[in-house]
Amino acid sequence: MTRFRPLAQGGRARPAGALTLAGGWTWFTHAEVLERGAPPRIVPAADLPAAARDRLTAPRAPLAGLALDRPRIMAILNVTPDSFSDGGLHAAPDSARAQAEALIAAGADILDIGGESTRPGAQTLPDGDEAARIVPAVQAARAVWSGPISMDTRKAGVARAAVAAGASFVNDVAALTFDPGMAAFVAETALPVCLMHAQGTPETMQRDPHYDDVVLDVLDWLEARIDAAVAAGIPRDRIAVDPGIGFGKTLDHNLALLAKLSVFHDLGCAVLLGASRKRFIGTLTDTDRPNRRMPGSLAVALAAVAQGVQIVRVHDMAETRAALTVWRAATTGERE
C-alpha cells in the first residue's frame, strides 16, 4: 500500500497552494511517497491522489470535547507502585488529587490516569487490583477538574469502573486486542479511544523485536486496528493513533518512527505520541534515571508538534507547557 508523508512546515511565510495539515498549525507543499520495495520519492502536494489529500488535510474532530486545532498536552498521572518513571509517588487518593491539581495548574489539556505498569517486563495485573487503583484517582481528579480524564487501561471492566467514576477517554496500549470486550464497551459508551501499536505484550515486547519496515509495518497494523474498531461501531472521528514508541521497538525502530511521524496523519485520525522519559532518550543522552530525561522528552515533544502531532503525552507537564508556549511564539513571531 502506498503511504504519503506530508513534509510539515510552519510559520506565517506560507507559499500559495500550501495545504493545511489535518486542520492544524502546520502546512505542506510536498509529500514523501513510501512504498514497500521502492525508494522514497518526493512529490508536490498538488499531485497527491484526491483520497490521500483529503485524509491529510481534513480537520480532525474534537476528542472528548477537546478541539485539535492546536497542540494538546496529555499529562500523566500514574497510580502504580511500579511505574518505570514515578512508581508509587501518587498512589494514595490525596496524593493523586494534589498531583491532579498541580497538572491542571500547569496547563494540562487531558489527565491520563494509569493503574497498571506496561513497562518492559511488567506482569499483567488482575482487573480488580487495577480498578482499585484507578477509580479513587479518577474520583479525586474529577473532584477538581471538569476537563477530559483518560484511563490508561487495556481492560473493559476497569474502563467501565473508571467511566462510572468520571473518566471520559480510553487510552488502550493494546489497541483493543487484549480484552475482547473493550471494543464493544467503547462503542456502547461513545467514548473516544487511542489505539496504540505494540509488538507483543509488556512481558515479552523487548525480546528481540524486528520488522520488515518498521514505519510501514506499524502503519499497516494501525490501519487494521482502525478498521476493526470501525467495524465494532466506533466512528473513525473518535479514534486517535499512537505509534507506540518503546513498545516492542529497538532504539533504531524508535528513531525511524520519530523521523517520519507525520506519515501517521495518512491514517486520517488524530495522532498521539507518548515518548516521555522513555529508555531511548536515556540511551541517546547516557541518562539511566528516567526523571533526568526531561530535556530529551521536551525535544521529542517539540519535534512531534512540528510534524503536526495533535497530542503529546508527558510526565513533565509544566516544563512541556513552557517549552510549547515559547516554541509557538518563536515560530509564529507572536504571543498567544
C-alpha positions as CSV (number, residue, x, y, z in Angstrom):
1,M,0.0,0.0,0.0
2,T,1.3,3.5,-0.9
3,R,1.6,5.9,2.0
4,F,2.1,9.6,1.9
5,R,4.1,11.6,4.4
6,P,3.4,15.3,4.4
7,L,6.6,17.3,4.8
8,A,5.2,19.5,7.5
9,Q,6.3,23.1,7.9
10,G,5.2,26.0,10.0
11,G,5.3,29.8,10.3
12,R,3.5,32.6,8.5
13,A,5.6,32.7,5.3
14,R,3.4,30.2,3.6
15,P,3.6,29.6,-0.2
16,A,0.5,29.8,-2.3
17,G,-1.0,26.4,-2.8
18,A,0.3,25.0,0.5
19,L,-2.1,22.6,2.2
20,T,-3.1,22.8,5.9
21,L,-2.2,19.5,7.6
22,A,-5.2,18.0,9.5
23,G,-6.8,21.4,10.1
24,G,-3.9,22.3,12.4
25,W,-1.0,24.6,12.7
26,T,1.3,23.2,10.1
27,W,1.2,23.1,6.3
28,F,2.9,21.3,3.5
29,T,3.8,21.8,-0.2
30,H,5.3,18.3,-0.8
31,A,4.9,14.8,0.4
32,E,7.2,11.8,0.6
33,V,5.8,8.6,-1.1
34,L,6.6,5.4,0.9
35,E,6.1,2.0,-0.7
36,R,7.5,-1.4,0.0
37,G,10.3,-2.4,-2.3
38,A,10.8,1.1,-3.7
39,P,12.9,4.0,-2.7
40,P,11.1,7.0,-1.2
41,R,10.4,9.9,-3.5
42,I,9.1,13.4,-3.1
43,V,6.0,14.7,-5.0
44,P,4.3,18.1,-5.0
45,A,1.2,18.2,-2.8
46,A,-0.8,19.2,-5.8
47,D,0.0,15.8,-7.4
48,L,-1.4,13.7,-4.5
49,P,-4.3,11.4,-5.2
50,A,-7.6,13.1,-4.0
51,A,-8.2,10.5,-1.3
52,A,-4.8,10.9,0.2
53,R,-5.1,14.7,0.0
54,D,-8.4,14.5,1.8
55,R,-7.0,12.2,4.6
56,L,-4.1,14.6,5.2
57,T,-6.0,17.9,5.2
58,A,-9.4,17.1,6.8
59,P,-9.6,18.8,10.2
60,R,-9.6,16.3,13.0
61,A,-12.8,16.2,15.0
62,P,-12.6,17.2,18.7
63,L,-11.9,14.3,21.1
64,A,-13.6,14.3,24.5
65,G,-14.7,17.9,23.7
66,L,-11.2,19.0,23.1
67,A,-10.5,20.8,19.8
68,L,-7.4,19.7,17.9
69,D,-6.7,22.9,16.0
70,R,-3.7,23.5,18.3
71,P,-1.2,21.2,20.1
72,R,-2.6,19.5,23.2
73,I,-0.8,18.0,26.2
74,M,-1.9,14.8,28.0
75,A,-0.5,14.9,31.5
76,I,0.4,11.5,33.0
77,L,-0.9,10.7,36.5
78,N,0.3,7.2,37.4
79,V,-1.1,5.5,40.5
80,T,1.1,2.4,40.1
81,P,3.7,1.3,42.6
82,D,6.0,0.0,39.9
83,S,5.8,2.6,37.0
84,F,9.2,2.9,35.3
85,S,9.3,6.7,36.0
86,D,7.3,7.6,39.1
87,G,6.1,4.4,40.7
88,G,4.3,4.9,44.0
89,L,4.5,8.7,44.1
90,H,0.8,9.3,43.7
91,A,-0.9,6.0,44.7
92,A,-2.9,7.5,47.6
93,P,-6.1,9.4,46.7
94,D,-4.9,12.5,48.5
95,S,-1.6,12.5,46.6
96,A,-3.4,11.8,43.3
97,R,-5.7,14.8,43.9
98,A,-2.8,17.0,44.8
99,Q,-0.9,15.9,41.7
100,A,-4.1,16.4,39.5
101,E,-4.4,20.0,40.8
102,A,-0.7,20.6,40.0
103,L,-1.0,19.3,36.5
104,I,-4.2,21.3,35.9
105,A,-2.5,24.5,37.2
106,A,0.4,23.8,34.9
107,G,-1.9,23.8,31.9
108,A,-2.8,20.2,31.2
109,D,-5.4,19.6,28.5
110,I,-6.1,15.9,29.4
111,L,-5.3,13.9,32.5
112,D,-4.2,10.3,31.8
113,I,-4.6,8.1,34.8
114,G,-3.0,4.6,34.8
115,G,-3.1,1.9,37.3
116,E,-1.1,-0.9,35.6
117,S,2.5,-0.6,34.6
118,T,3.2,-1.6,31.0
119,R,6.9,-1.0,31.2
120,P,9.0,-3.8,29.5
121,G,8.8,-7.0,31.6
122,A,5.8,-5.9,33.6
123,Q,3.3,-8.6,34.6
124,T,-0.4,-8.3,33.9
125,L,-2.4,-7.0,36.9
126,P,-5.8,-8.5,37.9
127,D,-8.7,-6.4,36.9
128,G,-9.9,-5.8,40.4
129,D,-6.5,-4.6,41.6
130,E,-6.1,-2.2,38.7
131,A,-9.6,-0.8,39.2
132,A,-9.0,-0.4,42.9
133,R,-6.0,1.9,42.0
134,I,-7.7,3.9,39.1
135,V,-11.1,4.5,40.4
136,P,-10.2,6.6,43.5
137,A,-7.7,8.5,41.5
138,V,-10.3,9.3,38.8
139,Q,-12.7,10.4,41.5
140,A,-10.1,12.6,43.1
141,A,-9.2,14.2,39.8
142,R,-12.9,14.7,38.8
143,A,-13.5,16.5,42.1
144,V,-11.2,19.3,40.9
145,W,-11.4,19.0,37.1
146,S,-14.2,19.3,34.6
147,G,-12.0,18.5,31.5
148,P,-11.1,15.2,29.8
149,I,-9.8,12.4,32.0
150,S,-8.2,9.5,30.2
151,M,-7.9,6.0,31.6
152,D,-4.8,4.1,30.6
153,T,-6.1,0.6,30.5
154,R,-6.4,-2.5,28.3
155,K,-9.4,-3.9,30.2
156,A,-13.1,-3.3,29.7
157,G,-14.0,-4.0,33.3
158,V,-11.5,-1.4,34.5
159,A,-12.6,1.0,31.9
160,R,-16.3,0.6,32.9
161,A,-15.4,1.3,36.5
162,A,-13.3,4.3,35.6
163,V,-16.1,5.8,33.4
164,A,-18.5,5.4,36.3
165,A,-16.1,7.4,38.4
166,G,-15.8,10.2,35.8
167,A,-13.3,9.2,33.1
168,S,-14.1,10.2,29.5
169,F,-11.3,8.8,27.2
170,V,-9.8,5.4,26.7
171,N,-6.1,5.1,26.1
172,D,-5.5,1.4,25.2
173,V,-1.9,0.4,24.7
174,A,-3.2,-2.9,23.2
175,A,-5.4,-1.2,20.6
176,L,-8.5,-3.2,21.7
177,T,-6.7,-6.6,21.2
178,F,-6.2,-7.5,24.9
179,D,-9.8,-7.7,26.1
180,P,-12.4,-9.0,23.7
181,G,-15.0,-6.8,25.4
182,M,-13.1,-3.5,25.1
183,A,-14.2,-2.6,21.6
184,A,-17.9,-3.2,22.4
185,F,-17.6,-1.1,25.6
186,V,-16.0,1.8,23.7
187,A,-18.7,1.7,21.1
188,E,-21.5,1.4,23.6
189,T,-20.3,4.4,25.6
190,A,-19.4,6.5,22.6
191,L,-16.1,7.3,24.1
192,P,-13.0,8.5,22.2
193,V,-10.2,6.0,22.1
194,C,-6.5,5.9,21.4
195,L,-5.2,2.8,19.6
196,M,-1.5,2.3,20.3
197,H,0.8,-0.1,18.4
198,A,2.8,-2.7,20.4
199,Q,4.6,-5.7,19.2
200,G,4.0,-8.4,21.8
201,T,2.9,-7.8,25.4
202,P,4.8,-5.9,28.1
203,E,6.2,-9.2,29.4
204,T,7.8,-10.0,26.0
205,M,7.8,-7.0,23.8
206,Q,11.5,-6.1,24.2
207,R,12.8,-9.6,23.4
208,D,14.4,-9.0,20.0
209,P,11.7,-7.0,18.3
210,H,12.0,-7.0,14.5
211,Y,10.1,-5.6,11.5
212,D,10.4,-5.8,7.7
213,D,9.9,-2.0,7.5
214,V,9.1,-0.5,10.9
215,V,7.2,2.6,9.6
216,L,5.1,0.7,7.1
217,D,4.6,-2.3,9.4
218,V,3.3,0.0,12.2
219,L,1.1,1.9,9.8
220,D,-0.5,-1.2,8.3
221,W,-1.1,-2.6,11.8
222,L,-2.8,0.5,13.0
223,E,-4.9,0.7,9.8
224,A,-6.1,-2.8,10.5
225,R,-6.9,-1.8,14.1
226,I,-8.8,1.2,13.0
227,D,-10.8,-0.9,10.5
228,A,-11.6,-3.4,13.4
229,A,-12.7,-0.5,15.6
230,V,-14.9,1.0,12.9
231,A,-16.4,-2.5,12.3
232,A,-17.2,-2.7,16.0
233,G,-19.2,0.5,15.9
234,I,-16.5,3.1,16.8
235,P,-16.6,6.0,14.3
236,R,-13.2,6.9,12.8
237,D,-13.5,10.5,14.1
238,R,-13.4,9.2,17.7
239,I,-10.1,7.4,17.2
240,A,-6.6,8.6,17.8
241,V,-3.5,6.6,16.9
242,D,-0.1,6.2,18.7
243,P,2.9,4.5,17.1
244,G,3.9,3.1,20.4
245,I,7.4,4.3,21.0
246,G,9.3,1.8,23.1
247,F,6.6,-0.9,22.9
248,G,8.4,-3.7,21.0
249,K,11.0,-1.4,19.4
250,T,14.7,-1.0,19.4
251,L,16.4,2.4,19.5
252,D,16.7,2.4,15.7
253,H,13.0,1.5,15.3
254,N,12.0,4.3,17.6
255,L,14.2,6.8,15.7
256,A,12.8,5.7,12.4
257,L,9.2,6.2,13.6
258,L,10.0,9.6,15.1
259,A,11.7,10.8,12.0
260,K,8.6,10.1,9.9
261,L,5.9,10.8,12.4
262,S,3.9,12.9,10.0
263,V,3.1,9.9,7.9
264,F,0.7,8.8,10.6
265,H,-1.7,11.6,9.5
266,D,-2.2,9.5,6.4
267,L,-4.4,7.2,8.6
268,G,-7.0,10.1,8.8
269,C,-7.1,10.1,12.6
270,A,-5.7,12.3,15.3
271,V,-2.1,11.4,16.3
272,L,-0.9,11.0,19.9
273,L,2.7,10.4,20.9
274,G,3.8,9.0,24.2
275,A,7.6,9.2,24.3
276,S,8.2,11.0,27.6
277,R,11.2,9.8,29.7
278,K,11.5,6.6,27.7
279,R,14.6,4.4,27.6
280,F,15.7,5.5,24.1
281,I,16.1,9.1,25.5
282,G,18.3,7.7,28.2
283,T,20.4,5.8,25.7
284,L,20.9,8.8,23.5
285,T,21.8,11.0,26.4
286,D,23.6,8.5,28.6
287,T,21.0,9.0,31.4
288,D,19.9,6.0,33.3
289,R,17.4,7.7,35.7
290,P,14.1,8.4,34.0
291,N,13.4,11.6,36.0
292,R,16.6,13.1,34.5
293,R,15.3,12.6,30.9
294,M,13.3,15.8,30.8
295,P,15.4,17.7,28.3
296,G,15.2,14.8,25.8
297,S,11.5,14.5,26.5
298,L,10.9,18.1,25.7
299,A,12.9,17.8,22.5
300,V,10.8,14.9,21.3
301,A,7.6,16.6,22.2
302,L,8.5,19.7,20.2
303,A,9.7,17.6,17.3
304,A,6.4,15.8,17.3
305,V,4.3,19.0,17.4
306,A,6.4,20.3,14.5
307,Q,5.1,17.3,12.5
308,G,1.5,18.1,13.4
309,V,1.0,15.6,16.2
310,Q,-2.1,16.8,18.0
311,I,-1.5,15.3,21.4
312,V,1.7,14.7,23.3
313,R,1.6,12.5,26.5
314,V,4.1,13.7,29.1
315,H,5.4,13.4,32.6
316,D,6.9,16.9,32.8
317,M,3.8,19.0,32.5
318,A,4.8,22.5,33.4
319,E,8.1,22.3,31.5
320,T,6.3,20.9,28.4
321,R,3.8,23.7,28.5
322,A,6.5,26.3,28.9
323,A,8.5,24.8,26.0
324,L,5.5,24.7,23.8
325,T,4.5,28.2,24.5
326,V,7.9,29.5,23.6
327,W,8.1,27.3,20.5
328,R,4.8,28.6,19.2
329,A,5.8,32.2,19.9
330,A,9.2,31.7,18.2
331,T,7.7,30.0,15.1
332,T,4.8,32.5,14.6
333,G,6.5,35.6,15.8
334,E,3.6,36.4,18.1
335,R,2.4,35.7,21.6
336,E,-0.7,33.6,22.1
